[in-house]
Amino acid sequence: MVSIRIAIAVTAFFTGVNPTYARSAAAAATKSRASIATENSPTPAIKSDPPKKWLEVCNKIAPATSILCSLAPLPTIFEVARTKSVGDLPLLPYSSMAANGFIWSLYGWLTDSPAVKWANIMGALLGSYYFVQFKKYSPAGASGLPGTMKQHMIVVAWTVLANTFLLSNFSRKTAADIIGKEGTLIYIILFASPLVAAQQVIATKNAALIPLPFTIASTINCSLWSVVGLLLMNDVYIYFPSIMGLLCALAQLFLKGMYNDSNVETAAAAAAAQEMNTIVGNMM
């Protein structure tokens, strides 16, 4: 720095230029060169983020659609209470809803995702209520639920105990990773229900087993969670099963459009199919 000042002073002395002016001119020249270099350099590409407001709207609507899907079995449960009989309805949708809701509400809590947490707390509570009402009117010794009432109770109890153990003995991150894998695996297994219904629809060329209103609701619900999980949360445990559920719902809509409904299927069978679809439709 001192040498630069000396050079400027010497130059000014021999040229008769004021040293202060010389320093100002040198600074201006340096600034000008920097400006020219900046102008000539290529402009970096600006990444366009997803529309945040649109994603936030999806994030707020997704839990509401999940809760609506959880409320779908209410008319069936009211009918069971009125007739004091479960008929041919399976218990699996209600026990699965209770267990699945508990698992995903834990995952939402562990990952600080209020939308996932609260939507699934409602699912767990409603599933537990449906389970209790079903148990009240289910015949003793019934084994086509599938399985027995006792087996369903054991599975739900072990689900709660095992995941509580994870919370107590592993770090928050590790527990979230294990529970996320667990929830995704259970969800994939539960895809068997709609696939069985689709197989029957193709075999009989009769789409009465596919409940249209609930299938549309499932399509909307899975679409919203796919968008939120992929673009907002960037969470594979959210968007992967949601996308799978969306594909399943779209396949059912396709079959519903391809085949007409007929009166061959009984109302009980159609209701059972709707209850089984509740499992997949209420992933989150």
N, C-alpha and C positions, 0 to 999 in steps of 0.2 A: 504494500500500500504506500509506504514511504517512497519507494523507488519510482512509483507512478507519479506521485506528486512532484518529485524532483525532475522527472522527465518533462512534465507539463511546464514546470517553472523555467527549465532550460530552453524549451521550445519557445515559450512566450518571450523570454529574454532576447533571443536571437531574431525573433520575428516581430517583436514589438506588440504582441497581443496581450491583453490583460489576462493574468493567470486565472482569475475567477471565471471570466468568459470562456477560457480554454477548457476549464473543468466542466462547465455547463454544456459546452459543445460536445465534449467527449461523451458525457452521460447521455445526451440526446441521440448521438450517433449509435451508442450501444443499444438504447431502447428501440430505435428505429430498426436496427438489424434483427433484434429479437422479435419485433412485430412482424417483419417481413417473413421470418422463418416460421412463425406461427401460422400466418396466412397461407404459406405454401405447403405446410404439412397437411396430410389427409385428415379429414374430419372423422373422429371415431364414430362407429355405428352406435346409435342409441337403442338399447333394448326396450321394446315395448312390453310393459307388464300387462297381465290380463286385466280386464276392466274390474277394478276392485269393488265398485259399488254393486255391479251385477253379481259378483261372487258373494258379497255380503248378504244380498237378498236371498240367494240360494241357500246360504248357510243358516238363515233364519227360517226359511220355509221348510227345509229338509226335516228338522225335528218334528214340526207340526204334522207333516205327512206320515212320519213314522208313528206318531201317537194316534192319528186317524186309522192307520192300519191295525194298530193294537186294539182299537175300539170296535173293529169290524165284527168280532165274534159275539158282541153283547146281545144282539137280537137272538142268536142261537141259544145263549145261556139263559136268557129270559124265557125262551120257549121250553128249555129243559126244566127250569124251575116251575113253570106253569103246569106242565104235564107230569112233573116229578119222574121223568124218565130221560135217559141219555140216548135211547134207541140204538142205532148202529154207529153213532159218532165215535171217533177215536179220541183217546186222551192225549196222544202224542203232541198235537199242536199246542195245548195249554202247558204241559210240562216243559216242552221245548221253549216256549215263549218265556216262561219264568226263568229257566236256566240260562237261555241265551241273553235275556235282558240283564241278568245279574253279571254275566261275563263282560258284556260290552259297556255296562255302566262303570265297572271297575276300570276297564281300559280307558274310558273317557276321563275318569278321575286321575289315573296315572299319567296320562298325556296332556292334562290340562285342556281338555276339549269339552267345554260346557254343553255344546250342542249334542255331542255323542252321549255324554253322561246323563243329562236330564231326559232325553228321549228314551233311553233304555231303562232308566229308573221307572218311568211310567210303564214301559213294557213289562218289566219284572213284576211290578205291583199288580197290573191287570192280569198277567199270566197266572200269578198266584191266586188271585180272586177266582178266575175261571177254573183253576185246578181244584180249589176247595168246593166250588159249586158242583163241579162234575163228580167229585168224590162223594158228595152228599147223596146224589141220585144214581150212582153207578151200582149195578147189582153186585152182591158179594161174590167173590171168586171169579169175576170176569177176567178172561185171559186174552181177549182179542183187541186190546187197546192201542197198539200191539203190546204184548206182555201183560203183566198183572199190575194192579194198583200199587202193590208193595214195591215192585221193581222200579216203577216210575219215581216213587218217593225216595228210594235209596239213591238213584242216579242224581236227582236234584239235590239231595242232602250232601252227597259226595262232591258235587260240583261246587257247592258253597264252601265246604270244608277245605277242599284242595286249593281253591283259589285264595282263601283266607291264609292258608299256610304259605303260599307264594308271597303274599304281601308281608308276612312276618319274618321270612327268612332270606329274602333276596332284595337287592337294591331296586329302587323305583324303575330304573331303566330296564333291568333284566326282567323284572316281573311284568312290565308292559309288553316286552318282546314275547315272552312265553304266552301270556294271556292273549295277545294278538294272534299268534299262531294257532292257539287253541280255538279261539272264536272262528277263525277262517276255516279250520278243518271241520268244525261242527257244521258250519254253514254249507260247505261243499257236500258233506254227507246228506244234509237235509234237502239238497237238490233232487234227491231220488224221488221225493213225493210228486213234484210237478212233472218229472220225466215219466213216471209211471202213468199219471193221468194222460199225458200226451200220447203215450204208447197205446192206451185204451181208445183214445179219440181216433187215432189213425186206423186201428184195427176195426172199430165199429163204424167209422165215418160219421161219428156223432159227437158234436162239440158241447153237449149239455153239461159235461163234467167240468168245463172251464167257465168259472164265474166271470162274466165280462166286466162288471163294475170294479170288482176287486183286482182283476188283472190290470185294468187301466191304472188304478191307484198304485199298484205295485210298480208299474212301469214308470210313473212319475216319481215315486219315492226313490227307486234305484237310480234313476237318471240324476236326480238332485244330489244324492250322496256320491255318485261317480264323479260329478263335476267338482263338488266340494273337496272330496278326498284327493283328487288328482291335481287340481289347480290351486286350491287354497291351502290344504293341509299337507299335500305331497306325502301322504301316508298310504303305503301299499296295503296295510291291513284294513283300510277303509275303502279305497277305490277298487281293489281287486275283487273282493266278494260282491261289491255293489255292481260292478260291470257284469259279473257272472249272473247275478240276479236279474239285471236288465236284459241280458241275452235270453234268459229263460222266459221272462215275461213277454218279450217280443215274439218268441217262438210260439207261445200260447195264443197271442193275438193273431198271429199268422194262421194257426190252426182254426181259430174261431172264425176267421174270415173265409177259410177254405171249406169248412164243413158246416152244414146247417144243424141247428139243434133239433132233436126229436124227443118224443115223449117216452122213449124206451126206458131212460134212466129214471129212477124214483127220486122224489124230492130229498129223501135222506141221503142218497148217494151224492147228489149234487151239493148238499150242505156239507157232507164230509169232505168232498173235494175242495170246497171253499176254505174249510178250516185248515186243511193241509197246506193250501196255498198261503195261508196266513203266516206260516213259519218263514217262508222265503221272502214274502213281501215285507216282513217287518225285521229286516236284518239290523237296521240301526234305529 
